[in-house]
Amino acid sequence: VEIHAGGTTDADQVANFHATGIWFKPVTTFISGLNSSGCLGFSSQTSASSFTLGNNPFYVHTGAAATWTLPTIASTSGRTYLIKNKGSGLTLSGNGSDTLYSYKATGIFVLNSGDASIIVNDGTNWSIF
């Protein structure tokens, strides 16, 4: 998505940001950071199968039950993910002995259909909010 302020052109949207609010516009080329028209873009990935998360900050699950493995805590200090489950049950798994922490330390965390969570590498665990 790109974040735009109201207006009919990119220049109007940027100029009117504070006066008219924010709306979201799908884009076909994903970026992270500000583009030349002042729009903020984020990378995202949609998947219906099991895999290991990468560098994108946003992930959406759309399929049947699957397991997504988080990268190692040691190699991704400070990384944050926003994960949305629009499919069936989604299990998040720590990599090897890495732990996830919601209300207690565990090796897995289940996101039910419709749930979303923010997962943050705090240097010791993947903290789940």
Secondary structure, DSSP 8 states (H G I E B T S, - for coil): -EEEESSSSHHHHHHTHHHH-EEEE--SS--SEE-TTS-EE--EEEESS-EE--S-SEEEE-SSSEEEE---TTTSTT-EEEEEE-SS-EEEE-STT--EESSSEESEEEE-TT-EEEEEE-SSSEEE-
